[in-house]
């Protein structure tokens, strides 16, 4: 049985919509795509819901026409501009000794319950990066292990409630439904990284039109995410100001002549802002200097983010560059000089069936990552923005049926848990919770006796 999905990347410069089909083997085939200029979006933030929804509707309409499918539910990207990060620990006892998906869900919900999340924020992703079973740490997958106690360390991405609401309103106004929301840099990492890079540790620098981000992936999980409101469009503005030429001319100069390593002595004629009849003679060396200044500043700030993360020594696989700015000539070599001793490569989205040339460039990493995320290429366990546990395990339930894929996780409320060990909720390392939702009255001798006694009275 196939499953059709719609992915929408709300970028600062363009809205990308892709419709694809996932077959029973998890293979993705792209059916159609559409692009639209991002009106009502600046530096990753929606500034005008009506304009943004019109752009989304246009992109989706084009994708639907090509695909011949009117799918309405969408997996949508959200900019790192809206988000913050926190870490949390969860610990649970294992009453039946064998760890099932239920126990993994319970320990991750406990980590979420223990997390210090502001009231005006909601979760996007709860991502485990280290499981501990009894006294054994660095467990890759605790599923089916025998244990009496399990602990998990999680990285939690949260977003402002108001900002999430604005994204949802823009989608709904376009006549669509939000199936799930995914952090854009997380999606980019999914589409560009190999399994070896994830295991060894890698930093992903996504440089778009108006924003840039740095994410650190270690142990197959997102560990850090930093946001910078600067992108390739700022280079265009810098060139326009420095050369006193219209923006569209500055953009063509950047894409056609911009180079971060090689310097040309050529001189060319450019029209003047407000008086395009007249032209100035401009040395190409000035263009080179303007581009180098902006790119170097951006990369140096991102390098400070990497230092701040405390994970600089954990990126054994180096740095992967992606996003539209990577089209600048010799950006990889230039970044190598900013990050000496670290391997740097440009990351392209993974090839998919039916993928057109328009979607094969690094600027499409996020939208392709959304498709991969929906097909199950997320972290092996994850609580998503709807508090569902995503996994790829086959579980046999009490009726003998096999349950595949994602398990719906209930929202975590304090009343659903009782403290087994520890007395202070803020002491995150000492609290252990157990789930009371599975308490079965029919199996309680005491409750059965009470019921029988009441029946005898009446």
Helices and strands as residue ranges (DSSP letters): E 3-10, E 14-22, E 28-37, E 41-42, E 45-46, H 49-67, E 73-78, G 80-82, E 83-93, H 101-114, E 121-133, E 136-139, E 149-160, H 161-173, E 177-183, H 184-192, H 195-200, E 202-207, E 212-218, E 221-228, H 232-243, H 247-257, E 267-272, E 275-283, H 284-309, G 312-314, E 319-322, G 324-327, H 331-338, E 344-346, G 357-359, G 362-364, H 365-374, E 382-383, E 389-390, E 395-396, E 402-403, G 414-416, E 417-421, E 432-435, G 441-443, H 445-457
